[in-house]
Amino acid sequence: VEQLITEDEDSVNDLIQKIEAVLLPYKLLKIWETDLGEHGKMILFSGSDGTTCTLRCYKGGQITINIEYYVADLHDSPFNLKELDILEQKIRKETSSVSSKSFPPIKRHTSPDPYLFSSDERFFEYDFDKLVFEETTPFQKVQIIHSRTFGNMLVLDNLQNLAESDLIYTHTLMQFGKENYAGKEILILGGGDGALLHELLKETPKFVTMVDIDDVVMKACRKYMRSVCGDCLDNYDGVNYKVIVDDAIKKMVEYSQEGRRFDYIFGDLTDIPISNSPDDELWKFFRTIINSAIVLLKPNGKYLTHGNGFGATRSLTMFEEQLEDLKLPVKYTKCQEFVPSFLEYWVFYQLTLVH
C-alpha cells in the first residue's frame, strides 16, 4: 500500500479493520494484536478449525498475510490457487494496494518432503510421490525419491544428486563424443550412483577403477536406479573394472606410492562448496582431492569434474582461484549444461597439466 498509510496510526487501524472484514467470512477472528514500534504492527487471527492467520503491517508500506492450517489430505486444502486469488483480489480492493502477490501453499510435514533448493538458494517444489529408499549412513543421509517428472532421484543430505532423467549430466561430465576412452586407464573418485561407470564401460576402456566410500549408495542405486547404472554394480569386480569401497584420498596415496598413473581421473564427489571463504574444511578437502589426483595423471592425462550451479557464481569463482594455486600447474576449460532434475544449468571443468 502507499507508505503514508502505514505511517499514520488511524490509517493503519482502518486498514486492519478492512482486512479483518475480508477474513471474517473465512471464520478467522482477531485474537491478539501488538505494536512493534518502528517495525509496525502484528495481528493474529484464529479459526475454530485451528487455522491461524498472521498479519504484519510494516512502516514502509508492506503488508504480509500468512495463513497456516492443517489438513490430513492435501486435496482438502481450503486455499487452493483459485481461492487464494479470490482472497487476494478482495484484500487488494479493500486496501487499495499498489501491488499484491499470493503464493501457493507451502506443504510441511508431508512425506516425501517435496522441497529442495538450487545452488543459489532458490526454492524448488518437486512432484515427488514416493519415498523409495532412505537410510542414514556414517557419511550421509541417503534417499531415493520417485518424481513423476524425473523418475527415481538420488538425494544425498537433501541435495539433488542424480535422477533417471539426467543422462546429460553424466555425458557432459565425461565430455561424451569429445574424449576417446578406448584402451585408457581411468579412475573415478566417488560416482556411487554408478552412472559414470556404466557410461564409460560402453567406451571400451582398458580398465576403470572406481572408489566410493559409501556402499549403501551403490547398493540402493543397484536396486532402484538400474536405468542409470545398468548391471555394473551387480559385481564389484568386472572384466575391465573394479569398484572399491574405501576412502578416495587414502587410495590415491596408495596409488601414488605404487607409481600408478591414469589417463583420466574423474572427480565425481560432492559439489564444490558454497561459502564466504575458501578456508573451511570442505575447501581443504577439495584442494586435497585435486592435488592428490593431478599427480596421478599421465603426462597428457585429464581431470574431469563437476562444479556447481551456474547461479553459484561466487563459489565457482573461488574454485577457479584454487585451480591457480595447486601443487602442479594446470590449465582448465569449462562448459555448462542444463540438468533436468536440478532445474538449472550446471558447470563442469576439464583440467590438464601444464608442462
C-alpha positions as CSV (number, residue, x, y, z in Angstrom):
1,V,0.0,0.0,0.0
2,E,1.0,3.7,-0.1
3,Q,3.8,4.2,2.5
4,L,1.9,7.2,4.1
5,I,-0.9,4.9,5.1
6,T,1.3,2.7,7.3
7,E,2.9,5.7,8.9
8,D,-0.4,7.1,10.3
9,E,-1.9,5.3,13.3
10,D,-5.5,5.9,12.3
11,S,-4.9,4.8,8.7
12,V,-3.3,1.6,9.9
13,N,-6.2,0.8,12.2
14,D,-8.6,1.5,9.4
15,L,-6.5,-0.8,7.2
16,I,-6.6,-3.6,9.8
17,Q,-10.4,-3.3,10.1
18,K,-10.8,-3.7,6.4
19,I,-8.6,-6.8,6.2
20,E,-10.4,-8.1,9.3
21,A,-13.7,-7.8,7.5
22,V,-12.4,-9.7,4.5
23,L,-11.2,-12.5,6.7
24,L,-14.4,-12.8,8.7
25,P,-16.2,-15.0,6.1
26,Y,-13.3,-17.4,6.4
27,K,-14.2,-17.6,10.1
28,L,-10.9,-16.0,11.1
29,L,-11.3,-13.8,14.2
30,K,-8.7,-11.4,15.7
31,I,-7.4,-12.8,19.0
32,W,-4.2,-10.8,19.5
33,E,-2.5,-7.5,18.5
34,T,0.8,-5.9,19.3
35,D,2.6,-2.7,18.4
36,L,6.1,-3.3,17.2
37,G,7.1,0.4,17.3
38,E,9.2,1.3,14.2
39,H,8.6,-2.1,12.8
40,G,4.8,-1.6,12.5
41,K,2.0,-3.9,13.9
42,M,1.3,-7.6,14.2
43,I,-2.1,-9.1,14.4
44,L,-3.0,-12.8,14.9
45,F,-6.3,-14.3,13.7
46,S,-7.6,-17.7,14.6
47,G,-10.4,-20.0,13.3
48,S,-12.3,-22.7,15.1
49,D,-10.7,-25.4,12.9
50,G,-7.2,-24.4,14.1
51,T,-6.4,-22.2,11.2
52,T,-4.3,-19.2,12.1
53,C,-3.5,-16.0,10.2
54,T,-0.7,-13.6,10.9
55,L,-1.0,-10.0,9.6
56,R,2.1,-7.8,9.6
57,C,1.9,-4.0,8.8
58,Y,5.3,-2.5,8.1
59,K,6.0,1.2,8.2
60,G,7.4,1.1,4.7
61,G,4.0,0.3,3.2
62,Q,4.4,-3.5,3.1
63,I,1.6,-5.8,4.3
64,T,2.1,-9.5,4.7
65,I,-0.6,-12.1,5.5
66,N,0.4,-15.7,6.3
67,I,-2.3,-18.3,6.7
68,E,-1.4,-21.6,8.3
69,Y,-3.7,-24.7,8.6
70,Y,-3.6,-28.4,8.9
71,V,-5.3,-30.9,6.5
72,A,-4.8,-34.7,6.5
73,D,-5.2,-34.8,2.8
74,L,-3.7,-32.1,0.6
75,H,-6.7,-32.3,-1.7
76,D,-8.8,-30.9,1.2
77,S,-6.8,-27.6,1.3
78,P,-9.3,-24.7,1.8
79,F,-6.9,-22.4,0.0
80,N,-6.1,-23.6,-3.5
81,L,-4.7,-21.2,-6.1
82,K,-8.2,-20.2,-7.2
83,E,-9.3,-19.4,-3.6
84,L,-6.1,-17.6,-2.9
85,D,-6.6,-15.4,-6.0
86,I,-10.1,-14.5,-4.9
87,L,-8.9,-13.7,-1.4
88,E,-6.0,-11.6,-2.8
89,Q,-8.3,-9.6,-5.0
90,K,-10.7,-8.9,-2.1
91,I,-7.9,-7.6,0.1
92,R,-6.3,-5.6,-2.7
93,K,-9.6,-3.9,-3.4
94,E,-10.4,-3.1,0.2
95,T,-6.9,-1.8,0.9
96,S,-6.4,0.0,-2.4
97,S,-3.0,-1.7,-2.6
98,V,-0.5,-0.7,-5.2
99,S,0.5,-4.2,-5.9
100,S,0.0,-7.7,-4.4
101,K,1.1,-11.3,-4.9
102,S,-0.2,-14.6,-3.5
103,F,1.7,-17.8,-3.3
104,P,0.6,-21.4,-3.4
105,P,0.6,-23.2,0.0
106,I,3.9,-24.5,1.3
107,K,3.4,-28.1,2.3
108,R,5.1,-29.1,5.6
109,H,5.3,-32.4,7.3
110,T,4.5,-34.3,4.1
111,S,6.2,-37.5,3.0
112,P,8.1,-37.4,0.9
113,D,9.2,-33.8,1.5
114,P,8.7,-32.1,-1.9
115,Y,11.2,-29.2,-1.3
116,L,14.8,-29.0,-2.5
117,F,17.0,-26.0,-3.3
118,S,19.0,-24.6,-6.2
119,S,22.7,-23.9,-5.9
120,D,21.9,-20.2,-5.4
121,E,19.4,-20.9,-2.7
122,R,16.2,-20.8,-4.7
123,F,13.2,-22.8,-3.6
124,F,12.0,-25.8,-5.7
125,E,8.9,-27.9,-5.2
126,Y,9.1,-31.3,-6.8
127,D,6.3,-33.7,-7.8
128,F,7.6,-36.4,-5.5
129,D,5.0,-39.1,-4.9
130,K,7.0,-41.9,-3.2
131,L,10.0,-42.3,-0.9
132,V,11.6,-45.4,-2.4
133,F,14.6,-45.7,-0.1
134,E,16.1,-44.0,2.9
135,E,19.0,-44.7,5.2
136,T,21.4,-42.6,7.2
137,T,24.9,-43.9,6.9
138,P,28.0,-42.8,8.9
139,F,28.7,-40.5,5.9
140,Q,25.4,-39.0,4.8
141,K,21.7,-39.2,4.6
142,V,20.8,-41.3,1.5
143,Q,17.4,-41.1,-0.1
144,I,15.9,-42.3,-3.4
145,I,12.7,-40.5,-4.1
146,H,10.4,-41.0,-7.1
147,S,9.3,-38.0,-9.1
148,R,6.5,-38.2,-11.7
149,T,8.6,-36.0,-14.0
150,F,12.2,-37.1,-13.4
151,G,11.8,-40.8,-12.3
152,N,13.8,-42.0,-9.3
153,M,16.1,-39.4,-7.9
154,L,19.2,-39.9,-5.7
155,V,19.2,-37.3,-2.9
156,L,22.2,-37.0,-0.6
157,D,22.0,-34.9,2.5
158,N,18.9,-33.1,1.0
159,L,20.8,-32.2,-2.2
160,Q,19.8,-33.4,-5.7
161,N,22.5,-35.9,-6.8
162,L,21.2,-37.6,-10.0
163,A,17.8,-38.7,-11.4
164,E,16.9,-41.2,-14.1
165,S,16.3,-38.2,-16.4
166,D,19.8,-36.9,-16.1
167,L,21.9,-38.7,-18.7
168,I,23.0,-35.3,-19.9
169,Y,24.8,-34.8,-16.6
170,T,26.9,-37.9,-17.0
171,H,27.6,-37.2,-20.7
172,T,28.7,-33.7,-20.0
173,L,30.9,-34.7,-17.1
174,M,32.7,-37.3,-19.3
175,Q,32.7,-35.0,-22.4
176,F,30.8,-37.6,-24.4
177,G,31.8,-37.6,-28.0
178,K,34.8,-35.3,-27.4
179,E,37.1,-37.6,-25.4
180,N,38.4,-41.1,-26.6
181,Y,38.3,-43.6,-23.7
182,A,39.1,-46.6,-25.8
183,G,42.1,-48.5,-24.2
184,K,42.5,-45.9,-21.4
185,E,43.2,-46.3,-17.7
186,I,40.5,-44.4,-15.7
187,L,40.0,-43.6,-12.1
188,I,36.6,-42.5,-10.7
189,L,36.6,-40.7,-7.3
190,G,33.1,-41.1,-6.0
191,G,30.4,-41.9,-8.6
192,G,28.4,-44.1,-6.2
193,D,25.3,-43.9,-8.3
194,G,27.2,-46.0,-11.0
195,A,26.1,-43.8,-13.9
196,L,29.5,-42.6,-14.9
197,L,31.0,-46.2,-14.6
198,H,28.1,-47.5,-16.7
199,E,28.6,-45.0,-19.5
200,L,32.4,-45.3,-19.5
201,L,32.3,-49.0,-19.9
202,K,30.4,-48.6,-23.2
203,E,33.5,-46.8,-24.5
204,T,35.8,-49.9,-24.2
205,P,38.4,-48.6,-21.8
206,K,41.4,-50.7,-20.8
207,F,40.4,-50.6,-17.1
208,V,38.2,-48.4,-14.8
209,T,38.8,-48.2,-11.1
210,M,36.0,-46.6,-9.0
211,V,36.5,-45.6,-5.4
212,D,33.4,-44.6,-3.3
213,I,33.2,-44.6,0.5
214,D,29.5,-45.3,0.9
215,D,28.4,-48.8,-0.1
216,V,24.8,-48.0,0.9
217,V,24.5,-45.6,-2.0
218,M,25.8,-48.2,-4.5
219,K,23.5,-50.9,-3.2
220,A,20.5,-48.7,-3.3
221,C,21.2,-47.5,-6.8
222,R,21.9,-51.1,-7.9
223,K,18.3,-51.9,-6.8
224,Y,16.3,-48.8,-7.5
225,M,18.2,-46.9,-10.3
226,R,19.2,-49.6,-12.8
227,S,18.3,-47.4,-15.7
228,V,21.2,-45.2,-14.6
229,C,23.8,-47.8,-13.5
230,G,22.8,-50.8,-15.6
231,D,24.3,-54.0,-14.1
232,C,27.8,-52.6,-13.4
233,L,27.2,-52.5,-9.7
234,D,26.0,-56.1,-9.5
235,N,29.6,-57.2,-9.4
236,Y,32.3,-55.0,-8.0
237,D,35.0,-57.0,-9.9
238,G,34.3,-56.9,-13.7
239,V,36.4,-57.9,-16.7
240,N,37.8,-54.4,-17.1
241,Y,36.6,-52.5,-14.0
242,K,36.8,-52.7,-10.2
243,V,34.7,-50.9,-7.6
244,I,36.4,-50.3,-4.3
245,V,34.5,-49.3,-1.2
246,D,37.0,-47.1,0.6
247,D,38.2,-43.5,1.1
248,A,39.3,-41.9,-2.1
249,I,42.1,-39.9,-0.6
250,K,43.6,-43.0,1.1
251,K,43.5,-44.9,-2.2
252,M,45.2,-42.1,-4.1
253,V,48.0,-42.1,-1.6
254,E,48.4,-45.8,-2.2
255,Y,48.3,-45.4,-6.0
256,S,51.0,-42.7,-5.7
257,Q,53.2,-44.9,-3.7
258,E,52.7,-47.8,-6.2
259,G,53.5,-45.5,-9.1
260,R,50.2,-46.0,-10.8
261,R,49.1,-43.4,-13.4
262,F,45.8,-42.8,-15.2
263,D,44.8,-41.3,-18.5
264,Y,41.6,-39.9,-17.0
265,I,40.6,-39.1,-13.4
266,F,37.0,-38.1,-12.6
267,G,36.1,-36.1,-9.5
268,D,32.5,-37.2,-9.0
269,L,32.3,-36.4,-5.3
270,T,30.3,-33.7,-3.6
271,D,29.7,-30.3,-5.3
272,I,32.2,-27.5,-4.7
273,P,31.3,-25.6,-1.5
274,I,29.2,-22.5,-1.2
275,S,30.8,-20.4,1.5
276,N,32.2,-16.9,2.2
277,S,35.8,-18.1,2.3
278,P,37.8,-20.9,0.7
279,D,39.5,-21.7,4.0
280,D,36.9,-24.0,5.6
281,E,37.3,-27.8,6.0
282,L,35.3,-28.6,2.8
283,W,37.5,-26.4,0.7
284,K,40.6,-28.0,2.2
285,F,39.1,-31.4,1.3
286,F,38.6,-30.3,-2.3
287,R,42.2,-29.0,-2.6
288,T,43.5,-32.3,-1.2
289,I,41.4,-34.3,-3.7
290,I,42.6,-32.3,-6.7
291,N,46.2,-32.1,-5.6
292,S,46.2,-35.9,-4.9
293,A,44.6,-36.6,-8.2
294,I,46.7,-34.5,-10.6
295,V,49.9,-36.2,-9.5
296,L,48.4,-39.5,-10.7
297,L,47.8,-38.2,-14.2
298,K,49.9,-39.4,-17.1
299,P,51.6,-36.5,-18.9
300,N,48.7,-36.0,-21.3
301,G,46.0,-37.1,-18.8
302,K,42.9,-35.1,-17.8
303,Y,41.0,-34.5,-14.6
304,L,37.3,-34.0,-15.2
305,T,34.9,-32.9,-12.5
306,H,31.6,-31.1,-11.9
307,G,31.5,-27.7,-10.2
308,N,28.2,-26.2,-9.1
309,G,25.1,-24.5,-10.5
310,F,25.6,-21.7,-12.9
311,G,24.0,-19.3,-10.4
312,A,26.5,-20.0,-7.7
313,T,29.0,-17.5,-9.2
314,R,30.9,-16.8,-6.0
315,S,31.5,-20.5,-5.4
316,L,32.6,-21.1,-9.0
317,T,35.0,-18.1,-8.8
318,M,36.6,-19.4,-5.6
319,F,37.0,-22.8,-7.2
320,E,38.8,-21.3,-10.2
321,E,41.0,-19.3,-7.9
322,Q,42.0,-22.5,-6.2
323,L,43.0,-24.0,-9.5
324,E,45.6,-21.3,-9.8
325,D,47.3,-22.4,-6.7
326,L,47.7,-26.2,-6.9
327,K,50.8,-28.3,-6.3
328,L,51.2,-28.7,-10.1
329,P,50.2,-26.0,-12.6
330,V,47.1,-26.8,-14.6
331,K,45.0,-25.2,-17.3
332,Y,41.3,-25.7,-17.5
333,T,38.3,-25.4,-19.7
334,K,34.7,-25.4,-18.6
335,C,31.2,-25.9,-20.0
336,Q,27.7,-25.9,-18.8
337,E,24.6,-27.9,-19.5
338,F,21.0,-27.9,-18.2
339,V,20.4,-30.8,-15.9
340,P,16.7,-31.7,-15.8
341,S,16.2,-32.7,-12.2
342,F,18.5,-29.9,-10.9
343,L,16.2,-27.4,-12.7
344,E,19.3,-25.3,-13.5
345,Y,22.4,-25.1,-15.6
346,W,25.4,-27.0,-14.1
347,V,29.1,-26.1,-14.7
348,F,31.7,-28.8,-15.5
349,Y,35.5,-28.5,-15.6
350,Q,38.2,-30.2,-17.5
351,L,41.8,-29.9,-16.2
352,T,45.1,-30.7,-17.9
353,L,48.7,-30.4,-16.6
354,V,50.8,-27.6,-17.8
355,H,54.3,-28.9,-18.8
